[in-house]
Amino acid sequence: MNTKSLLLLALLISGSVLQTFSQENKVVSAWAHLDEYNKYKDTVELKAAKDAIDVAALNDKTINEPKMWLYRGQVYFALFDHQLNTIVNNIMKKEGKPTDAGTLQKMNSEAYISVDTNNICVAAYSFVRVTQLETKGERVDEARSMLPVCLNRLANKAISAYNARIFPVALAMFEKEIWLTKEIGVSDTSELMRQNIQNAGRTAQQMQNYQKALVYYQQLADIYKKMPPSDIGAQPYLAMVDIYMTNMKDTAKGLEILKQGMDSYPGNVMLLIKQINFYLHAHNSAKAIGNLQTAISKLELTNNPQDKPLLAKLYFALGNTYDNMANPKNDSGRALPKPSDYDSLFSKAESGYTKAAQLAPDNFDILFDLGALYNNRAGEINKEANNLPVDQTDKFNKLQAEANGYFKKAQPWLEQALPLAKNGYANAKTPDVQAIWKDNLTSTIRALKAIYVGTGQTDKIKGLNN
């Protein structure tokens, strides 16, 4: 080898060494600039750290260095926090410093809505890369310690975006949470993982991305199967049934999922209610009543005060189902002949409504329907009396007395419903809601007037007119 060749080889080796040193120098430079930023909060130093680490991250010589990824994570985390703090400070300049925890939380949520997501995502990925390249040592320990912190920032961004109805961003962040939670090594049966998956499903559903929502809900259902049986495991089935039946109009698939849920969680009240609603919509009163009675028995057995509103709704639905069976109508709303077991059905409707009213004495619909049950029967008895021949005075008087008895039964429930209707009308927030309450109020006043006239309580009519 001649002198010229040796010189060329030396230059090549020297260039290679210098290039490697140059890239390694970028890693060291990034660390040095970041250290200066942490001491003095000089954003020029932070930008210089980012520029240096970005070059190192693209170079083959340093791309697999745990140290480079650790510094990259630290730089991008600092970028995220700096931007977030800047936004918070700007909000405080505009609105003043918070005087309580609630105001501070509101400001932080507003800042999280505006902050860019790229920096925290890069930081999280970089720290994960350290754990993939090294299994032990100070660097990997430091990287692992930052993963829960990144997870917290991702969660705040996801929740703030969801509450602001920025669903695409929220879904992306919830999905990042799921990924990072797995990387940290958290079990899929943990509350954190289950919550993240549920949030992703809900967000996808809000976006009307029903296929993706179903994937997440099914994943959640499979996780609950690994756990001890609990009613909470029915939640993903409830969500999937809603999507299939309400959003996708696929009743057959919805019923299939409902059956799967009921097989996995037999006796679950909320799944029973889903099935009840289906039977009621399909006019299958017998099956609806069976499920209603099962659900009521289960709730009464547990005797949980928090179930009282739900129990009232179930009794109301039971009473309403018997009411419709006792007083059938055709598709046009015209009354059909009374069934042979009318008296029994009426009594069961009365019982269901009464128990519902006892549990929810401030529910207008329950009070009105119970009053209407008595009022309508009184009206029908009066009609029968008025159709009698004039010579059947005794029967006429007997029927009138019977009708007045039902009018008197209807009266206290309708009088109890009246102030609720007035209050609903007075406090309605929209014209549509106000129109509904106006109809409720008008119907209640009309029914009470008929009762007062029919039972000779004409002095009370003036109060209604006022």
C-alpha angles and dihedrals in degrees: 000000000000127000093259092055092048090051092051092049091049091051092050092050091045092050091050092050091046091050092050090046090048093055092044087050089057089058092049090044091053090052092048093050091047091050090052090049092051090052101044105014090232106164091204087066091049091053091048089051090052093048092051097046092046089058092048092049091059097048123096091219095061104021092098097042113116089208092058092051092047092052090044091054091048093048095049092044088053089049091052095048092045092053092045093050091047091055092047091050091050090052090050091051089053100040103023130247115311116259097197141024093258093057091046091051090050091052092048091050090051090050093049090053090058102037118104115251099208098079096053091044092052090047092051093047091048094053090048090053090057090056090049094051098043132033101194143011139077095296095054091044090053092047092049091050089058096051096078089047091054089046090055091052092048090050092051091050092047095049094044091050091047093050089049088051092241088140101170091058092043092052093049090051094046088051090051088052091053091050094047093045089056091048091052088056099246113160116252088233092059118112090241094057094043091050092050093050092047091050091050090051093049092048093049088049090052088052088051088241089138097167092057091044090053091052091055095044091049089049089052092048090053091051092053089053088065091056133072110281113274135158089244088072088069092066098086090049090053090052093048092048089052092051095048097042103033106026105027097029090224101141095170093055091043091055090047091055091043090055091049090052094047091048090052095042107026114193095017104156098215092051088048089053091052089054091045091054090050092050092047091050089048090048091240094145097169095058092041090054092049092053093043091054091047092050092047092050092050093050094045090050093054090045094201112166089214089065092060096098091048092047089053090053091050093050089047091052090047092051092046092050092052089044091056091047092050093046106034122187134190124240090274092056096251117143117257125207114288116259120249091250093050095130092052092047091047091052092050091048089050091050094049094047093045094052090047091051091050090053095043109026092166096056109110096198093054094046094045095047092049090050090046091051090060094036094053092049090050090051092051092049090050090050090052090049093050091052093057121109112263092247094062094082097146093053090044092054091046092052092046091052090050091049091049089052091058091043088056090049091052095047102075093046093050092045088052090050095049099076090045090055091047091049092047091051094046094049100040110135099202135035091245093054091044090053090054092051091046089058090047091050094046092049092049094049092046092051093048092048090054090050094048092048094044094049097040096251094131092146089072094057092075090060090054092052089054 
